[in-house]
Amino acid sequence: MNKEATVQQVQLMGHRIRRLRRKNKLTQPALAERVGIPPSDLSRIERDELRVSLDILIRIVAEFNVGLEELMGKPSDGPRGRRR
């Protein structure tokens, strides 16, 4: 994957977080509280205006039980831990 494609994947991460949050029927304030950030920061992350730290990213993937690959836009083989 070239550098430009990698940047595009990272830029879409916020949209993927929003999709997971909505799929799990969580509000921004509820998810923000669970991962320990202000709701305004989560809003900016979802709009790709704020880069998410690795620490927060780890909390988000744990909350949704997904792999980091899913947030990066790479195909997943199902729930975390069930790779082929």
TORTOR-936950 format. One record per residue (C-alpha): residue in one letter; x, y, z. Coordinates in steps of 0.5 Angstrom, whole numbers, plus 500, padded with zeros to 3 digits. Example, Ala and Ser with C-alpha at 12.3 -4.5 7.8 and 13.67 -1.06 7.14 Angstrom:
# TORTOR-936950
A525491516S527498514
***
This chain:
# TORTOR-936950
M500500500N503507498K503513503E497516500A493510500T495510508V493517509Q486516506Q485510510V487514517Q483519514L477515514M478512521G473517524H467515519R468508521I468509529R462513528R459507524L461502529R458507535R451507531K451500529N452499537K446504538L451508543T451516543Q457520542P457522550A456514552L462512548A466518550E465516557R467509556V473510553G475516557I475522553P470529552P464528547S467534543D473530542L470524540S466528535R472531532I475524531E469522528R469528523D476526522E478533525L482530531R487525530V486519535S492517540L494510540D491509547I484511545L484507539I486501543R480503548I475504542V477497539A476494545E469497546F467494540N471488540V474489533G481489530L485495529E485492522E477494521L478501523M484502518G479499513K482492512P478486511S477482517D475475518G470476523P471477531R478479534G482473535R478469530R483470524R484465518
***
